[in-house]
Amino acid sequence: MDSTYDGLTEKEAADQLKEAGYNELPSAKPKGLHQIILEVVSEPMFLLLVAGGIIYLILGDFSEAILLLASVFVILGITFYQERKTERALETLRDLSSPRALVIRDAQEKRIAGREVVPGDIILLKEGDRVPADAFVLAAHDLSVDESLLTGESVPVRKSNWDEKTEFGRPGGDDLPFVYSGTLVVQGQGTAKVHATGMLTEMGKIGRALESVESEPSALQKETRRIVRVLAVVGLSISALVVLLHGFFRSGWLNGLLAGITISMSLLPEEFPVVLTVFLALGAWRISQKHVLTRKIPAVENLGAATVLCVDKTGTLTFNKMVVKKLSAGDEFFDVDPAKKELPEKFHEIVEYSILASELKPFDPMEKAFHQLGNHYLAETDHIHRDWELVHEYSLSPELLSLTHVWKSPQNEDYIVAAKGAPEAIARLCRFSKEQKEKLEKRVAGMADEGLRVLAIARSSYKGSEWPETQEGFDFQFVGLAGLLDPVRPTVPDAIQECYDAGIRVVMITGDYAGTARAIAKQIHLMPLDPILTGADLEKQENPELENQIQRVNIYARVVPEQKLRLVMSLKKSGQIVAMTGDGVNDAPALKAADIGIAMGERGTDVAREAAALVLLNDDFESIVAAIRMGRRIFDNLQKAMTYIAAIHVPIAGVALFPLLVNWPLILTPVHIVFLELIIDPTCSIAFEAEPEETDVMKRPPRKPGEALLSKQRLLISFLQGGSVLVITLILFWWALNLGIQEYTARAMAFTTLIIGNLSLIFTNRSHSRSMIAALAMKNRALWIVSVLALLILASTLYVPFLSKLFRFATPDPAQLFWSVAAGVASILWFELWKSVKAK
């Protein structure tokens, strides 16, 4: 690539962005206030509140009617807040998931969101990238683009350089000097200048948007819908029965209808789908704070269940910043030391031809390392050829892991040919004998055992007028070997140990030699170091044999991307939940097949990112482990919230229903249930979501893939928790009535017990492994805000005359209040005792 392009300045880009707008097509707008109102109006809880308010009006109880109807606006406010909080999280994710673009600004390469590309930007394209905007091609190196999205052409088309005169034209056919937004680079690389963005692109003009696949409901969504359906049917059936019993045997049909509405409100499980939506959306946003972008929300569910983590070595376990550490020419070696300024003459040719076999402006870390080496040792020598012209290229292919550049020198009539690649590929080009191959393999193995990535260099010259069809048409001579080192990220060993503590197996997959792979595995404490399988071994093995070996092999070397898919399928077949990292076009099938596909955000291709469920924004292994930890926390908190929701509906429904069956005075009316719902909704959707992770979240094995949110054990715990609050509340109410305490005071006492029991349920469900007292040390600001507000409003209903009248309360004396609070706290002490016994 030409290094002369400075691109726009950041100020020019900002001005252009203001003028042209974001580089995106119109998308779904966030829900407006009127949409949210319409959704709330259609909710059963809203309709029940309105019906209750109308009945109170008919009965002449205006204060209760006004309160119920006013509560509609409070619920609207809570719903709007939740919607906007979720929407903001999703907006952040949409911005992050915009296809990335590599641009030159202020003469520096910079990767930005595709939506921030502006007219005049210089963009750098390479294999696997989505073209972010319509652009003129300034420099094309073997550049081919799949434009089928726009033209329907079944084969990629070649691109040529723009002559700076031709006007921008429509897509279709080979050798056009234009690239188009949304198309895919399938070969080579190039530099282009942006002509149009957003709706002014060819894609925008014809009104076509990028494909967006609507994913089917996840396992959790299906489970939640099933729970809601069951509880709704049960609730409506009980409500209908209450209306009939009340109408026939008590005080008339209007009061019966009011009682039925009360029961319906107490049993309606409308919080379940809200909680799931909020948790997954905010969970995805929280994971993005760990430098991991969630492209498919159901991946948040799967993170906590991952049992095997398959990772690339380069860039994920290491920095992907190569440095040349060792050179080999003949039988001699040279250890590269930046402190040394002189390079023995015998090694000059290796550096010279390694640079000639690299791109002019390299992206590949190894090619950058060769340029840096040349600038360090040979900058003032005649081995650096800045005036030579690159006239032909042969690309790397799966069949031959080498690439070749053909140069024209002003001082030489012959063409100069440079090749670099895998030692076995260069040996093939140099037509090595069996003895030469064996000798080369020993030298390569020795360097690989030091953890070095080994490349071989070869040279040739050519006089013909027509280029050979393949690289093997040249008469190559072997030059030497270069050993490169990619330093291990310092955080990786601890992250690997954290995976082992969490019961997650780590599998390293690399294109490097087995010796290099073993050396890196030793540095990061990956176990076991043996056996190691190579790509060649995989080719020889039948599936049954591979499925047997894959249970004990954690290092795979010399693996090509196509073989990753086979590894993923074999692991899945053995019952593992597989997370797989990848960055190339050929990695896409494996990423899509994995339970959790993780694409590289910095060095990865757009094709890989589109196929993956997660995108690793900083390509760091530690971020993957952090995302798994966060995924476990999200699932834990979701279970806590669901357990609490199921538990709290038991006493609410029981306290509303039981007095009808035994001919007691009613304890709860719709007004009381609205108050309870105002505590429940924010608690389960905001307070529990913000709950910090358990201390043992990465000290236990992965959860089972099919584990239900509300397993039989959790449902039993929920019903026991709720049942104990119900029993204590009813006993306290009965006790108060038997002592001759008047009805309004007894109701206030029972309601206080119910509220304190509710808050106790919240605090005890914060952790199922630590006591409620120990859990108080865990910070959760949202929970404390909800709790304090609940207590303040409870106090207002007891001591503010207007509210007391509305709630049909009489203020209890201090002793009565003490027993009500004590009963509420005592209602969950059995669960605290159970946690203590379980811990011991």
PyMOL commands that set and color helices and strands:
alter all, ss='L'
color gray80, all
select helices_A, chain A and resi 10-20+33-41+44-59+62-97+114-116+148-151+198-200+202-205+219-249+253-267+271-288+298-303+313-317+345-356+365-377+423-429+434-448+471-473+492-501+514-524+535-540+543-549+561-573+585-593+606-611+621-662+670-687+712-738+743-764+772-775+781-799+801-807+814-826+829-839
alter helices_A, ss='H'
color red, helices_A
select strands_A, chain A and resi 100-105+108-113+122-126+134-146+157-158+178-179+184-196+292-294+308-312+323-329+332-335+389-394+402-408+415-421+453-462+477-485+505-509+532-534+555-557+578-582+596-600+614-616
alter strands_A, ss='S'
color yellow, strands_A
deselect
rebuild
show_as cartoon
